[in-house]
Amino acid sequence: MNAVAGKSASVSSVISLPVIVASLGYFVDVYDLLLFNIVRVPSLKDLGLSEEEISIVGAHIYNWQQAGLLIGGFIWGIMGDKLGRRSVLFGSILTYSLANVACGFVNNVELYALLRLIAGFGLAGELGAGITLIAEILPKELRGYGASVVASVGLAGAIAAFFAVKLTDWRIAYFIGGSMGLILLALRVNVLESVLFDLSRRKQKLIKVPWWTVFTNSSRLLRYVRCMGIGLPTYMVIGIYATFGNEFAKALGIQEEVQAGTCVLYTYIGIVTGDFFSGFLSQWLKSRKQAILIMILMTLAGTIWLMYGGIQSPESLYMCYGWLGFSIGYIAMFLTTTAEQFGTNLRATVTTSIANNVRATVLLTLPFYQYLKPQLGVLSAGITVGAVCFVLAFLALWKMEETYGKDLDYEEI
């Protein structure tokens, strides 16, 4: 009896450790990813830039960070499928932790931009590798719970970043982020490799399928596009509705001052609870598709509330952003679904790249919003961009395979 109990405890610890490590990794990932957005103005002001220069240079540095995410999403994903998920968890966190520590010492904008490129490159590997690892380690009936824990703990990093900047200065905030990553690196030593990947590699049955066939094979491309499509509303809300919350407040006729940063904060508070809820919802419904559909419909309802709900006070606006955050809280869920759509030999590549490609869709939706705004106004431009994202998301979900409880021990051929 004791031997059985000991074995159960051992299995439990093996299963739980990757979830804990992935959760804390995503926490640091989100903290560091949003940190530049929060400290952009004070850091560039400290470097001697004028208000006009801050706007231009800040956008330039942000684009370098996004470029790092896009490049890193594919590089780390390919490495995850060739060298293992564990190697990415080590390499990515070391890269972005050192880059963020270095950002705390920066004294010129050229080096700042280069370091944000490196940080973005490193950050690109964290979430996709973590979700892939726990999808392959956890029993198939428990993957939704794992995604809930990873997302809810991880997205709290955004809240931590806001308070770190508020209680310290921007250099210390960078040091905190880098230090958290280096401490977490030490905790990852005992993390086991994915059983599915390890068995395939040891038995030499891992089929060599080039990563680019994701885009040349029609079946894989369609699955890839669908996985990206269902995530479109998430970063549309974060990148436009929340980030430009002050603009929407003025368009709604709210007289009191509304800070965009506060809108983002309430959105992320909602995301933390929503991501926890969505995983449990998918387990209860025994369906990824139904859970994601419910969350997208809730996001649509929140968008209608924002645009046409007659919001007249900052408090009501912040409540709306909390709802929107809660309803887009299926980020880890759509990435878990992505991992379940592909075989072991391409799973890390698609999950990691899609995690960052969906983030980067803001580079398309934001210029579209800015283009429409002078002609249509803030509210109409916002609802137009939203309508496009919702239509694409519903179309993507429509024919998507249901993957709840799917056996992931297979490969693309």
Long-range contacts (C-beta under 8 A, 24 or more apart in sequence): 14-137, 14-192, 15-137, 15-138, 15-139, 17-190, 17-191, 17-192, 18-130, 18-133, 18-134, 18-137, 18-191, 18-192, 19-134, 19-138, 19-146, 19-149, 19-150, 21-89, 21-130, 21-184, 21-187, 21-188, 21-191, 22-89, 22-130, 22-131, 22-133, 22-134, 22-150, 22-154, 23-130, 23-149, 23-150, 23-153, 23-154, 24-153, 24-154, 24-184, 24-187, 25-89, 25-93, 25-126, 25-127, 25-130, 25-154, 25-184, 25-188, 26-126, 26-127, 26-130, 26-150, 26-151, 26-153, 26-154, 26-155, 26-157, 27-153, 27-154, 27-155, 27-156, 27-157, 27-160, 27-180, 28-93, 28-97, 28-126, 28-157, 28-177, 28-180, 28-181, 28-184, 29-96, 29-123, 29-126, 29-127, 29-154, 29-157, 30-154, 30-155, 30-156, 30-157, 30-158, 30-161, 31-157, 31-158, 31-160, 31-161, 31-164, 31-177, 31-180, 32-96, 32-100, 32-119, 32-123, 32-157, 32-161, 32-177, 32-178, 32-181, 33-120, 33-123, 34-157, 34-158, 34-161, 35-100, 35-161, 35-164, 35-165, 35-173, 35-174, 35-177, 36-61, 36-62, 36-65, 36-116, 37-62, 37-243, 38-161, 38-162, 38-165, 38-173, 38-261, 39-165, 39-170, 39-173, 39-174, 42-165, 42-169, 42-170, 43-112, 43-170, 43-171, 44-109, 46-170, 47-106, 47-107, 47-108, 47-109, 47-112, 49-109, 57-109, 60-113, 61-109, 61-112, 61-113, 61-116, 62-116, 63-363, 64-113, 64-114, 64-116, 64-117, 64-120, 65-116, 65-117, 65-119, 65-120, 66-120, 66-359, 66-360, 66-363, 67-117, 67-120, 68-116, 68-117, 68-118, 68-119, 68-120, 68-121, 68-122, 68-123, 68-124, 69-120, 69-121, 69-123, 69-124, 69-356, 69-359, 69-360, 70-124, 70-356, 70-357, 70-360, 71-121, 71-124, 72-120, 72-121, 72-122, 72-123, 72-124, 72-125, 72-356, 73-124, 73-125, 73-128, 73-352, 73-353, 73-354, 73-355, 73-356, 73-357, 74-211, 74-349, 74-352, 74-353, 75-121, 75-124, 75-125, 76-124, 76-125, 76-128, 76-129, 76-348, 76-352, 77-125, 77-128, 77-211, 77-348, 77-349, 77-350, 77-351, 77-352, 77-353, 78-211, 78-348, 78-349, 79-125, 79-348, 80-125, 80-128, 80-129, 80-132, 80-348, 80-349, 80-352, 81-211, 81-345, 81-346, 81-347, 81-348, 81-349, 84-193, 84-194, 84-197, 84-198, 84-201, 85-129, 85-132, 85-133, 85-136, 85-193, 85-194, 85-197, 85-348, 86-133, 86-188, 86-191, 86-192, 86-193, 86-194, 88-125, 88-129, 88-348, 88-352, 89-125, 89-126, 89-129, 89-130, 89-133, 89-188, 89-191, 90-185, 90-188, 91-122, 91-125, 92-122, 92-123, 92-124, 92-125, 92-126, 92-129, 93-122, 93-126, 93-181, 93-184, 93-185, 93-188, 94-122, 94-181, 94-182, 94-185, 95-119, 95-121, 95-122, 95-125, 96-120, 96-121, 96-122, 96-123, 96-126, 96-181, 97-122, 97-177, 97-178, 97-179, 97-180, 97-181, 97-182, 97-185, 98-178, 98-182, 99-178, 100-174, 100-175, 100-177, 100-178, 100-181, 101-174, 101-175, 101-178, 101-179, 101-182, 102-178, 103-174, 103-178, 104-171, 104-172, 104-174, 104-175, 104-178, 105-171, 124-352, 124-355, 124-356, 125-352, 127-154, 127-332, 127-335, 127-352, 127-355, 128-335, 128-348, 128-351, 128-352, 128-353, 128-354, 128-355, 128-356, 129-348, 129-351, 129-352, 131-332, 131-335, 131-336, 131-338, 131-339, 131-351, 131-355, 132-194, 132-339, 132-347, 132-348, 132-351, 132-352, 133-191, 133-194, 135-336, 135-339, 135-340, 135-347, 135-408, 136-194, 136-195, 136-196, 136-197, 136-339, 136-344, 136-347, 136-408, 137-192, 137-194, 137-195, 140-405, 140-406, 140-407, 140-408, 141-283, 141-405, 142-283, 143-336, 143-340, 144-279, 144-280, 144-282, 144-283, 144-288, 144-291, 144-333, 144-336, 144-404, 145-279, 145-280, 145-283, 146-279, 146-336, 147-275, 147-279, 147-332, 147-333, 147-335, 147-336, 148-275, 148-276, 148-277, 148-278, 148-279, 148-280, 148-332, 149-276, 149-279, 150-332, 151-271, 151-272, 151-275, 151-276, 151-278, 151-279, 151-329, 151-331, 151-332, 151-333, 152-272, 152-273, 152-275, 152-276, 154-332, 155-268, 155-271, 155-272, 155-275, 155-329, 155-331, 156-272, 158-264, 158-265, 158-268, 158-271, 159-265, 159-268, 159-269, 159-272, 162-261, 162-265, 196-344, 196-408, 196-409, 197-344, 200-344, 200-345, 200-411, 205-411, 206-344, 206-345, 206-411, 207-345, 207-411, 207-412, 207-413, 208-345, 209-345, 209-346, 209-411, 209-412, 209-413, 211-346, 211-349, 213-412, 214-346, 214-349, 214-350, 220-342, 220-346, 220-412, 223-341, 223-342, 223-350, 223-401, 224-350, 224-354, 225-396, 226-341, 226-396, 226-397, 226-399, 226-400, 227-334, 227-337, 227-338, 227-341, 227-350, 227-354, 227-396, 227-400, 228-354, 228-357, 228-358, 228-361, 228-396, 229-392, 229-393, 229-395, 229-396, 229-397, 230-292, 230-296, 230-334, 230-337, 230-393, 230-396, 230-397, 230-400, 231-331, 231-334, 231-335, 231-354, 231-358, 231-361, 231-393, 232-358, 232-361, 232-365, 232-389, 232-392, 232-393, 232-396, 233-296, 233-299, 233-300, 233-328, 233-386, 233-389, 233-390, 233-393, 234-328, 234-330, 234-331, 234-334, 234-358, 235-358, 235-359, 235-361, 235-362, 235-365, 236-361, 236-362, 236-365, 236-385, 236-386, 236-389, 237-267, 237-299, 237-302, 237-303, 237-324, 237-325, 237-328, 238-264, 238-267, 238-328, 238-362, 239-361, 239-362, 239-365, 239-366, 240-362, 240-365, 240-366, 240-369, 240-382, 240-385, 241-267, 241-303, 241-306, 241-321, 241-324, 241-382, 241-386, 242-266, 242-267, 242-321, 242-324, 242-325, 244-369, 244-378, 245-317, 245-321, 247-378, 248-306, 248-317, 248-378, 248-379, 248-382, 249-314, 249-317, 250-378, 251-377, 251-378, 251-379, 252-311, 252-312, 252-317, 252-379, 253-312, 254-311, 254-312, 254-313, 254-314, 254-317, 256-313, 256-314, 257-314, 258-314, 258-317, 262-318, 263-317, 263-318, 263-321, 266-318, 266-319, 266-321, 266-322, 266-325, 267-321, 267-322, 267-324, 267-325, 268-325, 269-322, 269-325, 270-321, 270-322, 270-323, 270-324, 270-325, 270-326, 270-327, 270-328, 270-329, 271-325, 271-326, 271-328, 271-329, 271-331, 272-325, 272-329, 273-326, 273-329, 274-325, 274-326, 274-327, 274-328, 274-329, 274-330, 275-329, 275-330, 275-331, 275-332, 275-333, 276-329, 277-326, 277-329, 278-329, 278-330, 278-332, 278-333, 279-332, 279-333, 279-336, 282-333, 282-404, 286-404, 286-405, 287-402, 287-404, 288-333, 288-336, 288-337, 288-340, 288-402, 288-403, 288-404, 289-397, 289-400, 289-402, 291-330, 291-333, 292-330, 292-333, 292-334, 292-337, 292-397, 293-397, 295-327, 295-328, 295-329, 295-330, 295-333, 296-327, 296-330, 296-390, 296-393, 296-394, 296-397, 298-323, 298-326, 298-327, 299-324, 299-327, 299-328, 299-390, 300-390, 301-327, 302-327, 303-383, 303-386, 303-390, 306-382, 307-379, 307-382, 307-383, 307-386, 337-400, 337-403, 339-408, 340-403, 340-406, 340-408, 341-400, 341-401, 341-403, 342-412, 343-410, 343-411, 343-412, 343-413, 344-408, 344-409, 344-410, 344-411, 345-411, 345-412, 346-412, 347-408, 365-389
